[in-house]
Amino acid sequence: MRAAAVLADILRVDHAGETGAVHIYRTQRWVAAWRAPGLRGYLADLHNDESRHRDIFRAAMAARGIRPCAMLPLWWSGGILLALVAALLGARAIHGCTEAVERTVHRH
């Protein structure tokens, strides 16, 4: 596989992952207003970080003429669903979900 194709695949996957994380933290913030208000600031910081990362990948893709992952809507909806379930369960589940997301991102 050509280096350009490998780079395109890496950027698509990273952009999709950051997009999923943005939707996770956005949804958790929304539900945390009701279930875990003390976590809203923490979740806002995470959301802002992931939004910046997503935007960096989006810009790198645009500069190279790379289209986003075709399954991006699945990342959106999966992130929202995961976050909604976790956040409805309360602060401990929010922390567990956040830890799993961050651990996966750092491992990747």
MIMI-898071 format. One record per residue: residue in one letter; residue number from 1; x, y, z of N, C-alpha, C, O in turn. Coordinates in steps of 0.05 Angstrom, whole numbers. Each point is the difference from the previous one (the first is absolute). Example, Ala and Ser with C-alpha at 12.3 -4.5 7.8 and 13.67 -1.06 7.14 Angstrom:
@resn:A&resi:1&n_px:264&n_py:-114&n_pz:156&ca_px:-18&ca_py:24&ca_pz:0&c_px:18&c_py:24&c_pz:0&o_px:21&o_py:0&o_pz:13
@resn:S&resi:2&n_px:-28&n_py:21&n_pz:-27&ca_px:16&ca_py:24&ca_pz:1&c_px:-15&c_py:22&c_pz:14&o_px:10&o_py:22&o_pz:4
//
This chain:
@resn:M&resi:1&n_px:17&n_py:-23&n_pz:0&ca_px:-17&ca_py:23&ca_pz:0&c_px:18&c_py:25&c_pz:0&o_px:20&o_py:1&o_pz:14
@resn:R&resi:2&n_px:-27&n_py:18&n_pz:-30&ca_px:15&ca_py:25&ca_pz:-2&c_px:-1&c_py:16&c_pz:27&o_px:-20&o_py:-2&o_pz:15
@resn:A&resi:3&n_px:40&n_py:17&n_pz:-10&ca_px:2&ca_py:16&ca_pz:24&c_px:-24&c_py:20&c_pz:1&o_px:-11&o_py:5&o_pz:22
@resn:A&resi:4&n_px:4&n_py:7&n_pz:-44&ca_px:-22&ca_py:19&ca_pz:-1&c_px:-27&c_py:-13&c_pz:8&o_px:-16&o_py:11&o_pz:14
@resn:A&resi:5&n_px:12&n_py:-36&n_pz:-23&ca_px:-24&ca_py:-15&ca_pz:7&c_px:-1&c_py:-7&c_pz:29&o_px:-21&o_py:1&o_pz:13
@resn:V&resi:6&n_px:44&n_py:-8&n_pz:-2&ca_px:2&ca_py:-7&ca_pz:28&c_px:-6&c_py:25&c_pz:17&o_px:-15&o_py:-1&o_pz:19
@resn:L&resi:7&n_px:27&n_py:24&n_pz:-27&ca_px:-5&ca_py:25&ca_pz:14&c_px:-29&c_py:7&c_pz:-1&o_px:-12&o_py:9&o_pz:20
@resn:A&resi:8&n_px:-1&n_py:-12&n_pz:-43&ca_px:-28&ca_py:6&ca_pz:-3&c_px:-17&c_py:-17&c_pz:19&o_px:-18&o_py:10&o_pz:13
@resn:D&resi:9&n_px:24&n_py:-36&n_pz:-11&ca_px:-14&ca_py:-18&ca_pz:18&c_px:3&c_py:8&c_pz:29&o_px:-19&o_py:0&o_pz:15
@resn:I&resi:10&n_px:44&n_py:7&n_pz:-8&ca_px:5&ca_py:8&ca_pz:28&c_px:-15&c_py:26&c_pz:7&o_px:-13&o_py:1&o_pz:21
@resn:L&resi:11&n_px:14&n_py:18&n_pz:-39&ca_px:-15&ca_py:25&ca_pz:5&c_px:-30&c_py:-4&c_pz:2&o_px:-13&o_py:12&o_pz:17
@resn:R&resi:12&n_px:2&n_py:-29&n_pz:-34&ca_px:-29&ca_py:-6&ca_pz:1&c_px:-7&c_py:-12&c_pz:27&o_px:-20&o_py:7&o_pz:12
@resn:V&resi:13&n_px:35&n_py:-27&n_pz:-4&ca_px:-6&ca_py:-14&ca_pz:25&c_px:3&c_py:19&c_pz:24&o_px:-17&o_py:0&o_pz:18
@resn:D&resi:14&n_px:39&n_py:15&n_pz:-18&ca_px:4&ca_py:19&ca_pz:22&c_px:-22&c_py:21&c_pz:1&o_px:-10&o_py:7&o_pz:22
@resn:H&resi:15&n_px:2&n_py:3&n_pz:-45&ca_px:-21&ca_py:20&ca_pz:-1&c_px:-26&c_py:-12&c_pz:10&o_px:-15&o_py:13&o_pz:15
@resn:A&resi:16&n_px:9&n_py:-37&n_pz:-24&ca_px:-25&ca_py:-13&ca_pz:9&c_px:0&c_py:-5&c_pz:30&o_px:-20&o_py:5&o_pz:14
@resn:G&resi:17&n_px:42&n_py:-13&n_pz:-3&ca_px:2&ca_py:-5&ca_pz:29&c_px:-3&c_py:26&c_pz:16&o_px:-14&o_py:1&o_pz:20
@resn:E&resi:18&n_px:26&n_py:21&n_pz:-30&ca_px:-3&ca_py:25&ca_pz:14&c_px:-29&c_py:10&c_pz:-2&o_px:-10&o_py:12&o_pz:19
@resn:T&resi:19&n_px:-2&n_py:-16&n_pz:-42&ca_px:-28&ca_py:7&ca_pz:-4&c_px:-18&c_py:-15&c_pz:20&o_px:-18&o_py:12&o_pz:12
@resn:G&resi:20&n_px:23&n_py:-38&n_pz:-9&ca_px:-15&ca_py:-15&ca_pz:19&c_px:3&c_py:10&c_pz:28&o_px:-19&o_py:2&o_pz:16
@resn:A&resi:21&n_px:44&n_py:5&n_pz:-9&ca_px:6&ca_py:11&ca_pz:27&c_px:-14&c_py:26&c_pz:5&o_px:-10&o_py:6&o_pz:22
@resn:V&resi:22&n_px:9&n_py:11&n_pz:-43&ca_px:-14&ca_py:26&ca_pz:3&c_px:-29&c_py:-5&c_pz:6&o_px:-11&o_py:14&o_pz:18
@resn:H&resi:23&n_px:-1&n_py:-33&n_pz:-31&ca_px:-29&ca_py:-5&ca_pz:4&c_px:-4&c_py:-13&c_pz:28&o_px:-20&o_py:5&o_pz:13
@resn:I&resi:24&n_px:39&n_py:-21&n_pz:-4&ca_px:-2&ca_py:-12&ca_pz:26&c_px:0&c_py:22&c_pz:21&o_px:-18&o_py:1&o_pz:17
@resn:Y&resi:25&n_px:38&n_py:16&n_pz:-18&ca_px:2&ca_py:21&ca_pz:21&c_px:-22&c_py:21&c_pz:-2&o_px:-8&o_py:10&o_pz:21
@resn:R&resi:26&n_px:0&n_py:-4&n_pz:-45&ca_px:-23&ca_py:19&ca_pz:-3&c_px:-25&c_py:-11&c_pz:14&o_px:-14&o_py:14&o_pz:14
@resn:T&resi:27&n_px:8&n_py:-39&n_pz:-20&ca_px:-24&ca_py:-13&ca_pz:12&c_px:3&c_py:-3&c_pz:30&o_px:-19&o_py:5&o_pz:14
@resn:Q&resi:28&n_px:42&n_py:-13&n_pz:-5&ca_px:4&ca_py:-3&ca_pz:29&c_px:-3&c_py:27&c_pz:14&o_px:-12&o_py:1&o_pz:22
@resn:R&resi:29&n_px:22&n_py:20&n_pz:-34&ca_px:-4&ca_py:27&ca_pz:12&c_px:-30&c_py:7&c_pz:3&o_px:-9&o_py:10&o_pz:20
@resn:W&resi:30&n_px:-6&n_py:-16&n_pz:-41&ca_px:-28&ca_py:6&ca_pz:-1&c_px:-15&c_py:-15&c_pz:23&o_px:-16&o_py:11&o_pz:14
@resn:V&resi:31&n_px:22&n_py:-37&n_pz:-12&ca_px:-14&ca_py:-17&ca_pz:20&c_px:11&c_py:6&c_pz:28&o_px:-15&o_py:-1&o_pz:20
@resn:A&resi:32&n_px:41&n_py:8&n_pz:-18&ca_px:12&ca_py:6&ca_pz:26&c_px:-12&c_py:24&c_pz:13&o_px:0&o_py:3&o_pz:25
@resn:A&resi:33&n_px:-11&n_py:15&n_pz:-41&ca_px:-14&ca_py:23&ca_pz:12&c_px:-22&c_py:-9&c_pz:20&o_px:-6&o_py:14&o_pz:19
@resn:W&resi:34&n_px:-4&n_py:-37&n_pz:-25&ca_px:-22&ca_py:-11&ca_pz:17&c_px:11&c_py:-22&c_pz:19&o_px:-8&o_py:0&o_pz:24
@resn:R&resi:35&n_px:25&n_py:-18&n_pz:-34&ca_px:8&ca_py:-23&ca_pz:16&c_px:26&c_py:4&c_pz:16&o_px:3&o_py:-12&o_pz:21
@resn:A&resi:36&n_px:15&n_py:29&n_pz:-31&ca_px:26&ca_py:4&ca_pz:14&c_px:10&c_py:28&c_pz:-6&o_px:21&o_py:3&o_pz:-13
@resn:P&resi:37&n_px:-34&n_py:17&n_pz:24&ca_px:7&ca_py:28&ca_pz:-7&c_px:29&c_py:7&c_pz:7&o_px:12&o_py:17&o_pz:-13
@resn:G&resi:38&n_px:0&n_py:-31&n_pz:32&ca_px:27&ca_py:6&ca_pz:8&c_px:21&c_py:-8&c_pz:-22&o_px:23&o_py:9&o_pz:2
@resn:L&resi:39&n_px:-31&n_py:-24&n_pz:-21&ca_px:18&ca_py:-9&ca_pz:-21&c_px:-1&c_py:17&c_pz:-25&o_px:15&o_py:-5&o_pz:-19
@resn:R&resi:40&n_px:-33&n_py:24&n_pz:18&ca_px:-4&ca_py:16&ca_pz:-25&c_px:26&c_py:14&c_pz:-9&o_px:6&o_py:0&o_pz:-23
@resn:G&resi:41&n_px:8&n_py:12&n_pz:42&ca_px:25&ca_py:14&ca_pz:-8&c_px:21&c_py:-19&c_pz:-10&o_px:13&o_py:6&o_pz:-20
@resn:Y&resi:42&n_px:-10&n_py:-29&n_pz:33&ca_px:19&ca_py:-20&ca_pz:-8&c_px:-7&c_py:-10&c_pz:-29&o_px:17&o_py:-3&o_pz:-17
@resn:L&resi:43&n_px:-43&n_py:-3&n_pz:13&ca_px:-9&ca_py:-9&ca_pz:-26&c_px:3&c_py:22&c_pz:-21&o_px:5&o_py:-6&o_pz:-24
@resn:A&resi:44&n_px:-9&n_py:31&n_pz:31&ca_px:4&ca_py:22&ca_pz:-19&c_px:29&c_py:1&c_pz:-9&o_px:5&o_py:4&o_pz:-24
@resn:D&resi:45&n_px:14&n_py:-8&n_pz:43&ca_px:28&ca_py:0&ca_pz:-8&c_px:6&c_py:-23&c_pz:-19&o_px:15&o_py:4&o_pz:-20
@resn:L&resi:46&n_px:-25&n_py:-28&n_pz:26&ca_px:4&ca_py:-23&ca_pz:-18&c_px:-12&c_py:5&c_pz:-27&o_px:13&o_py:-5&o_pz:-21
@resn:H&resi:47&n_px:-37&n_py:16&n_pz:21&ca_px:-14&ca_py:6&ca_pz:-26&c_px:17&c_py:20&c_pz:-16&o_px:3&o_py:-4&o_pz:-24
@resn:N&resi:48&n_px:7&n_py:25&n_pz:37&ca_px:16&ca_py:20&ca_pz:-15&c_px:26&c_py:-12&c_pz:-11&o_px:7&o_py:5&o_pz:-22
@resn:D&resi:49&n_px:6&n_py:-23&n_pz:38&ca_px:24&ca_py:-13&ca_pz:-10&c_px:-5&c_py:-17&c_pz:-24&o_px:14&o_py:2&o_pz:-20
@resn:E&resi:50&n_px:-35&n_py:-18&n_pz:22&ca_px:-7&ca_py:-18&ca_pz:-22&c_px:-9&c_py:15&c_pz:-25&o_px:5&o_py:-8&o_pz:-23
@resn:S&resi:51&n_px:-19&n_py:30&n_pz:27&ca_px:-8&ca_py:17&ca_pz:-22&c_px:24&c_py:11&c_pz:-15&o_px:1&o_py:1&o_pz:-25
@resn:R&resi:52&n_px:19&n_py:8&n_pz:40&ca_px:25&ca_py:10&ca_pz:-12&c_px:14&c_py:-21&c_pz:-16&o_px:9&o_py:4&o_pz:-22
@resn:H&resi:53&n_px:-7&n_py:-28&n_pz:34&ca_px:13&ca_py:-23&ca_pz:-14&c_px:-15&c_py:-7&c_pz:-25&o_px:12&o_py:-4&o_pz:-21
@resn:R&resi:54&n_px:-39&n_py:3&n_pz:22&ca_px:-16&ca_py:-6&ca_pz:-24&c_px:5&c_py:20&c_pz:-21&o_px:3&o_py:-7&o_pz:-24
@resn:D&resi:55&n_px:-2&n_py:33&n_pz:31&ca_px:4&ca_py:21&ca_pz:-19&c_px:28&c_py:-1&c_pz:-13&o_px:3&o_py:6&o_pz:-24
@resn:I&resi:56&n_px:17&n_py:-15&n_pz:39&ca_px:27&ca_py:-3&ca_pz:-11&c_px:0&c_py:-22&c_pz:-21&o_px:11&o_py:3&o_pz:-22
@resn:F&resi:57&n_px:-24&n_py:-25&n_pz:28&ca_px:-1&ca_py:-22&ca_pz:-19&c_px:-17&c_py:8&c_pz:-25&o_px:7&o_py:-7&o_pz:-22
@resn:R&resi:58&n_px:-29&n_py:21&n_pz:27&ca_px:-16&ca_py:9&ca_pz:-22&c_px:16&c_py:18&c_pz:-19&o_px:-2&o_py:-2&o_pz:-24
@resn:A&resi:59&n_px:17&n_py:20&n_pz:35&ca_px:17&ca_py:19&ca_pz:-16&c_px:21&c_py:-16&c_pz:-15&o_px:6&o_py:6&o_pz:-24
@resn:A&resi:60&n_px:7&n_py:-25&n_pz:37&ca_px:20&ca_py:-16&ca_pz:-13&c_px:-12&c_py:-16&c_pz:-23&o_px:13&o_py:-3&o_pz:-21
@resn:M&resi:61&n_px:-37&n_py:-7&n_pz:24&ca_px:-13&ca_py:-15&ca_pz:-21&c_px:-7&c_py:19&c_pz:-23&o_px:5&o_py:-7&o_pz:-23
@resn:A&resi:62&n_px:-16&n_py:30&n_pz:29&ca_px:-7&ca_py:19&ca_pz:-21&c_px:24&c_py:9&c_pz:-16&o_px:-2&o_py:3&o_pz:-24
@resn:A&resi:63&n_px:24&n_py:1&n_pz:38&ca_px:25&ca_py:9&ca_pz:-14&c_px:10&c_py:-21&c_pz:-19&o_px:14&o_py:7&o_pz:-20
@resn:R&resi:64&n_px:-21&n_py:-32&n_pz:24&ca_px:10&ca_py:-22&ca_pz:-17&c_px:-22&c_py:-11&c_pz:-18&o_px:5&o_py:-19&o_pz:-15
@resn:G&resi:65&n_px:-28&n_py:31&n_pz:16&ca_px:-23&ca_py:-9&ca_pz:-17&c_px:-11&c_py:-27&c_pz:8&o_px:-9&o_py:-15&o_pz:-17
@resn:I&resi:66&n_px:10&n_py:10&n_pz:43&ca_px:-9&ca_py:-26&ca_pz:11&c_px:-28&c_py:4&c_pz:10&o_px:-6&o_py:18&o_pz:16
@resn:R&resi:67&n_px:-12&n_py:-36&n_pz:-25&ca_px:-28&ca_py:2&ca_pz:10&c_px:-2&c_py:-14&c_pz:27&o_px:15&o_py:-19&o_pz:6
@resn:P&resi:68&n_px:-34&n_py:28&n_pz:11&ca_px:-4&ca_py:-14&ca_pz:26&c_px:-10&c_py:-28&c_pz:-4&o_px:-8&o_py:-8&o_pz:-22
@resn:C&resi:69&n_px:10&n_py:-7&n_pz:43&ca_px:-10&ca_py:-28&ca_pz:1&c_px:-29&c_py:-1&c_pz:-8&o_px:-16&o_py:16&o_pz:9
@resn:A&resi:70&n_px:9&n_py:-35&n_pz:-26&ca_px:-28&ca_py:-3&ca_pz:-9&c_px:-18&c_py:-8&c_pz:23&o_px:-25&o_py:4&o_pz:-1
@resn:M&resi:71&n_px:36&n_py:-15&n_pz:22&ca_px:-16&ca_py:-10&ca_pz:23&c_px:-2&c_py:21&c_pz:22&o_px:-8&o_py:-6&o_pz:22
@resn:L&resi:72&n_px:15&n_py:31&n_pz:-28&ca_px:0&ca_py:21&ca_pz:20&c_px:-27&c_py:3&c_pz:15&o_px:1&o_py:4&o_pz:24
@resn:P&resi:73&n_px:-23&n_py:-6&n_pz:-37&ca_px:-26&ca_py:1&ca_pz:15&c_px:-3&c_py:-22&c_pz:21&o_px:-13&o_py:4&o_pz:20
@resn:L&resi:74&n_px:26&n_py:-27&n_pz:-25&ca_px:0&ca_py:-21&ca_pz:20&c_px:16&c_py:8&c_pz:25&o_px:-8&o_py:-6&o_pz:23
@resn:W&resi:75&n_px:30&n_py:20&n_pz:-27&ca_px:16&ca_py:10&ca_pz:22&c_px:-16&c_py:21&c_pz:16&o_px:2&o_py:0&o_pz:24
@resn:W&resi:76&n_px:-16&n_py:17&n_pz:-38&ca_px:-17&ca_py:20&ca_pz:14&c_px:-21&c_py:-14&c_pz:17&o_px:-1&o_py:5&o_pz:24
@resn:S&resi:77&n_px:-14&n_py:-22&n_pz:-37&ca_px:-23&ca_py:-12&ca_pz:15&c_px:10&c_py:-19&c_pz:22&o_px:-12&o_py:-2&o_pz:21
@resn:G&resi:78&n_px:34&n_py:-13&n_pz:-27&ca_px:11&ca_py:-17&ca_pz:21&c_px:10&c_py:15&c_pz:24&o_px:-4&o_py:-8&o_pz:23
@resn:G&resi:79&n_px:17&n_py:31&n_pz:-29&ca_px:10&ca_py:16&ca_pz:22&c_px:-22&c_py:11&c_pz:17&o_px:1&o_py:1&o_pz:25
@resn:I&resi:80&n_px:-22&n_py:8&n_pz:-38&ca_px:-23&ca_py:11&ca_pz:14&c_px:-14&c_py:-21&c_pz:17&o_px:-6&o_py:4&o_pz:23
@resn:L&resi:81&n_px:2&n_py:-28&n_pz:-34&ca_px:-13&ca_py:-21&ca_pz:14&c_px:16&c_py:-9&c_pz:24&o_px:-10&o_py:-4&o_pz:22
@resn:L&resi:82&n_px:36&n_py:-1&n_pz:-26&ca_px:18&ca_py:-8&ca_pz:22&c_px:-1&c_py:21&c_pz:22&o_px:-3&o_py:-8&o_pz:24
@resn:A&resi:83&n_px:6&n_py:33&n_pz:-31&ca_px:1&ca_py:21&ca_pz:20&c_px:-27&c_py:3&c_pz:15&o_px:0&o_py:4&o_pz:24
@resn:L&resi:84&n_px:-21&n_py:-7&n_pz:-38&ca_px:-27&ca_py:3&ca_pz:12&c_px:-4&c_py:-22&c_pz:21&o_px:-9&o_py:6&o_pz:22
@resn:V&resi:85&n_px:15&n_py:-30&n_pz:-29&ca_px:-4&ca_py:-22&ca_pz:19&c_px:18&c_py:4&c_pz:24&o_px:-9&o_py:-2&o_pz:23
@resn:A&resi:86&n_px:35&n_py:8&n_pz:-27&ca_px:19&ca_py:4&ca_pz:22&c_px:-9&c_py:23&c_pz:18&o_px:-1&o_py:-2&o_pz:24
@resn:A&resi:87&n_px:-5&n_py:24&n_pz:-37&ca_px:-7&ca_py:24&ca_pz:16&c_px:-26&c_py:-3&c_pz:16&o_px:-2&o_py:10&o_pz:22
@resn:L&resi:88&n_px:-17&n_py:-25&n_pz:-33&ca_px:-25&ca_py:-5&ca_pz:15&c_px:5&c_py:-16&c_pz:25&o_px:-15&o_py:1&o_pz:19
@resn:L&resi:89&n_px:37&n_py:-17&n_pz:-20&ca_px:6&ca_py:-16&ca_pz:24&c_px:15&c_py:16&c_pz:21&o_px:2&o_py:-10&o_pz:23
@resn:G&resi:90&n_px:7&n_py:34&n_pz:-29&ca_px:12&ca_py:17&ca_pz:20&c_px:30&c_py:4&c_pz:-2&o_px:12&o_py:-8&o_pz:-20
@resn:A&resi:91&n_px:-1&n_py:22&n_pz:40&ca_px:27&ca_py:8&ca_pz:-1&c_px:20&c_py:-23&c_pz:-3&o_px:19&o_py:3&o_pz:-15
@resn:R&resi:92&n_px:-23&n_py:-24&n_pz:30&ca_px:19&ca_py:-23&ca_pz:-2&c_px:1&c_py:-11&c_pz:-29&o_px:22&o_py:-7&o_pz:-10
@resn:A&resi:93&n_px:-45&n_py:4&n_pz:-2&ca_px:-1&ca_py:-10&ca_pz:-28&c_px:13&c_py:20&c_pz:-19&o_px:13&o_py:-8&o_pz:-19
@resn:I&resi:94&n_px:-17&n_py:33&n_pz:24&ca_px:12&ca_py:21&ca_pz:-17&c_px:31&c_py:-3&c_pz:2&o_px:13&o_py:1&o_pz:-21
@resn:H&resi:95&n_px:-3&n_py:-3&n_pz:45&ca_px:29&ca_py:-4&ca_pz:3&c_px:10&c_py:-25&c_pz:-13&o_px:21&o_py:0&o_pz:-13
@resn:G&resi:96&n_px:-36&n_py:-22&n_pz:16&ca_px:7&ca_py:-25&ca_pz:-13&c_px:1&c_py:2&c_pz:-30&o_px:19&o_py:-10&o_pz:-13
@resn:C&resi:97&n_px:-39&n_py:23&n_pz:2&ca_px:-2&ca_py:3&ca_pz:-30&c_px:24&c_py:18&c_pz:-9&o_px:13&o_py:-6&o_pz:-20
@resn:T&resi:98&n_px:-8&n_py:28&n_pz:34&ca_px:21&ca_py:18&ca_pz:-7&c_px:27&c_py:-14&c_pz:2&o_px:17&o_py:3&o_pz:-18
@resn:E&resi:99&n_px:-13&n_py:-19&n_pz:39&ca_px:26&ca_py:-14&ca_pz:2&c_px:3&c_py:-20&c_pz:-23&o_px:22&o_py:-2&o_pz:-11
@resn:A&resi:100&n_px:-43&n_py:-12&n_pz:4&ca_px:2&ca_py:-19&ca_pz:-22&c_px:6&c_py:14&c_pz:-27&o_px:16&o_py:-9&o_pz:-16
@resn:V&resi:101&n_px:-29&n_py:32&n_pz:12&ca_px:4&ca_py:15&ca_pz:-25&c_px:29&c_py:10&c_pz:-1&o_px:14&o_py:-4&o_pz:-20
@resn:E&resi:102&n_px:-4&n_py:16&n_pz:41&ca_px:27&ca_py:11&ca_pz:0&c_px:21&c_py:-21&c_pz:-1&o_px:20&o_py:3&o_pz:-14
@resn:R&resi:103&n_px:-24&n_py:-26&n_pz:27&ca_px:19&ca_py:-22&ca_pz:-1&c_px:2&c_py:-10&c_pz:-29&o_px:22&o_py:-6&o_pz:-10
@resn:T&resi:104&n_px:-45&n_py:3&n_pz:-3&ca_px:0&ca_py:-10&ca_pz:-27&c_px:14&c_py:20&c_pz:-19&o_px:16&o_py:-9&o_pz:-17
@resn:V&resi:105&n_px:-21&n_py:34&n_pz:21&ca_px:12&ca_py:21&ca_pz:-17&c_px:31&c_py:0&c_pz:3&o_px:15&o_py:1&o_pz:-19
@resn:H&resi:106&n_px:-6&n_py:-3&n_pz:44&ca_px:28&ca_py:0&ca_pz:6&c_px:14&c_py:-25&c_pz:-10&o_px:23&o_py:1&o_pz:-9
@resn:R&resi:107&n_px:-37&n_py:-23&n_pz:10&ca_px:12&ca_py:-26&ca_pz:-10&c_px:2&c_py:1&c_pz:-30&o_px:19&o_py:-11&o_pz:-11
@resn:H&resi:108&n_px:-38&n_py:24&n_pz:-2&ca_px:-1&ca_py:1&ca_pz:-29&c_px:23&c_py:18&c_pz:-10&o_px:4&o_py:4&o_pz:-24
//
